[in-house]
Amino acid sequence: MTWAVNSCFVTLAILCLWRVEVGEACSCSPAHPQQAFCSADVVIRAKVVGVQNVEVGNNIYGYPITQTKYDIKQIKMFKGPNQDFDAIYTPSSSATCGVTLETNGKEYLITGRLNDDGKIHVTLCQFGMPWEALSETQKKNLIQRYEMGCECKITRCTSLPCMISGPAECLWTDWVIEKTVDGEQAKHFACVKRSDDSCAWYRGAAPPKKDFLDIEDP
């Protein structure tokens, strides 16, 4: 099993932008890439160079708890502390939201949380995909635009009609329009705050007059 952009299973509201089988115990709501960026402690581009299972403690019955440790070579830090990380950790089973990566030097965009132990932990509930699978707009948005919209709220539309509750909100309609959470808004748009403190979808690659997509539009 590998993370891949072309396999997306939404089961019990689980978002997986990696090619994985998801166990019933792993449940999380779909997130737009910008939401994943804003909620993550660490966002990096990294090359995976090795893997091993490590013990991290014991459960209440005294049995060892294992995690998968991926050795990485950090290429770029988009968000996080000013340091280089050489490993990420994930649950050892997809049923507990563990991810499976290719270890042949494949490059990934990785979002994760930074635990008190100073280690990056990642799960299926966070956004991640092979670097080569990202759109050019997504790569550019990682530099600045996603961060500009972290005060905005992205609301996912699951069925029509749907609406926003305030001006500082963007309606995410990929699922109802394209039946995927990896649609046009996920690939090419960021929800950013404007000068009047309202929020709207922004596509930097579009001609100037069409940079903003009105929040009322699907």
Buried (B, 14 or more C-beta within 10 A) or exposed (E): BBBBBEBBBBEEEBBBBBBBEBBEEBBBEBBBBBBBBBBBBBBBBBBBBEBEEEEBEEEEEEEEEBBBBBBBBBEEBBBBEEEEBEBBBBBBBBEBBBBBBBBEEBBBBBBBBBEEEEBBBBBBBBBBBBBEBBBEBBEBBBEEBBBBBBEBBBBBBEEEEBEBEEBBBBBBBBBBEEEEBBBBBBBBBBBBBEEEEBBBBBBBEBEEEEBBBEBEEE
